[in-house]
Amino acid sequence: MTEAITTVRALTNAQEVYFMKNGTYTTNLADLDVSTPKSDYYTYACDQQTCYGHTTTSLSLPVVEFYMQYAQNSISLGKHFCIAAPYNEINRAICSSLGDRDTTRDSRYFLLK
């Protein structure tokens, strides 16, 4: 989980720098001035609104999503989430230990501190 949060935070910071230079976000990680570690647990990506880490194993780890500061049409601008998905008590416990539930989203979303 620490790996995912650290990597997604670095990607998001690089995306914000890219946005300041280019006026848009990129979906190509190679455009960003950051590298992602080879991971046995997560795969990383960015789109026009978020950078995220999704689990690549059967361990059912929570999802980590960081929303861009200037993304369009997003109710979650600048928010960083641990998402208990798939939803189960273990993932809920992991995410709730990292932050408070975001009451503007469904019960799987926890704001990272």
C-alpha positions as CSV (number, residue, x, y, z in Angstrom):
1,M,0.0,0.0,0.0
2,T,2.8,2.4,0.8
3,E,4.4,1.7,-2.6
4,A,1.1,2.6,-4.3
5,I,0.5,5.8,-2.4
6,T,4.1,7.0,-2.9
7,T,4.0,6.1,-6.7
8,V,0.6,7.6,-7.4
9,R,1.6,10.8,-5.4
10,A,4.8,11.1,-7.6
11,L,2.8,10.6,-10.8
12,T,0.2,13.2,-9.7
13,N,2.9,15.8,-8.9
14,A,4.5,15.2,-12.3
15,Q,1.1,15.5,-13.9
16,E,0.5,18.9,-12.3
17,V,4.0,20.1,-13.5
18,Y,3.1,18.8,-17.0
19,F,-0.2,20.7,-16.9
20,M,1.5,23.9,-15.9
21,K,3.9,23.6,-18.9
22,N,1.4,22.3,-21.5
23,G,-2.1,23.4,-20.4
24,T,-3.3,19.8,-20.4
25,Y,-2.7,16.5,-18.7
26,T,-1.2,13.5,-20.4
27,T,-2.1,9.8,-20.5
28,N,1.4,8.8,-21.5
29,L,3.5,8.1,-18.5
30,A,6.6,8.5,-20.6
31,D,5.8,12.2,-20.9
32,L,6.2,12.7,-17.2
33,D,9.5,13.4,-15.4
34,V,9.0,10.4,-13.1
35,S,9.5,6.7,-13.2
36,T,7.3,4.0,-11.8
37,P,8.7,1.0,-10.0
38,K,8.2,-2.5,-11.3
39,S,5.5,-3.8,-9.0
40,D,4.3,-7.3,-8.1
41,Y,1.1,-5.8,-6.7
42,Y,0.0,-2.7,-8.6
43,T,-0.2,-1.3,-12.1
44,Y,0.0,2.5,-12.6
45,A,-1.7,4.8,-15.1
46,C,-3.0,8.3,-15.5
47,D,-5.9,9.7,-17.5
48,Q,-7.2,13.3,-17.9
49,Q,-8.6,13.3,-14.4
50,T,-6.7,10.9,-12.2
51,C,-3.5,8.9,-11.6
52,Y,-4.2,5.6,-10.0
53,G,-2.8,2.3,-8.8
54,H,-4.9,-0.8,-9.4
55,T,-4.1,-4.2,-8.0
56,T,-2.5,-6.8,-10.3
57,T,-2.8,-9.8,-8.0
58,S,-5.5,-11.9,-6.5
59,L,-4.7,-10.2,-3.1
60,S,-7.6,-7.8,-3.6
61,L,-5.7,-4.8,-2.4
62,P,-7.4,-1.4,-2.3
63,V,-7.3,1.0,-5.2
64,V,-5.4,4.3,-4.9
65,E,-6.7,7.3,-6.9
66,F,-5.4,10.8,-6.9
67,Y,-7.5,13.4,-8.7
68,M,-5.9,16.2,-10.6
69,Q,-6.1,19.7,-9.3
70,Y,-7.5,21.2,-12.5
71,A,-9.4,18.2,-14.0
72,Q,-12.6,19.2,-15.7
73,N,-16.0,17.8,-14.7
74,S,-14.8,16.2,-11.5
75,I,-16.4,16.5,-8.1
76,S,-13.1,15.3,-6.6
77,L,-10.6,18.0,-7.7
78,G,-7.3,17.6,-5.9
79,K,-8.6,14.8,-3.6
80,H,-6.5,11.7,-2.9
81,F,-8.4,8.4,-2.2
82,C,-7.9,4.9,-0.9
83,I,-10.9,3.0,-2.4
84,A,-11.9,-0.2,-0.7
85,A,-12.5,-2.0,-4.0
86,P,-13.3,-4.8,-4.1
87,Y,-15.3,-3.9,-1.0
88,N,-14.6,-6.2,1.9
89,E,-13.8,-5.7,5.6
90,I,-10.1,-6.0,5.1
91,N,-9.9,-3.3,2.4
92,R,-12.3,-1.2,4.4
93,A,-10.1,-1.5,7.5
94,I,-6.9,-0.7,5.4
95,C,-8.5,2.4,3.9
96,S,-10.1,3.6,7.1
97,S,-6.7,3.4,8.8
98,L,-5.3,5.8,6.2
99,G,-8.1,8.4,6.3
100,D,-11.6,9.4,6.9
101,R,-14.5,8.3,4.7
102,D,-15.5,10.9,2.1
103,T,-19.2,11.5,2.6
104,T,-19.6,13.0,-0.9
105,R,-18.8,9.6,-2.4
106,D,-20.0,6.1,-1.7
107,S,-18.9,4.2,1.3
108,R,-15.8,2.7,-0.4
109,Y,-14.0,6.1,-0.6
110,F,-11.6,7.2,2.1
111,L,-9.6,10.5,1.9
112,L,-5.9,9.9,2.4
113,K,-4.4,12.1,5.2
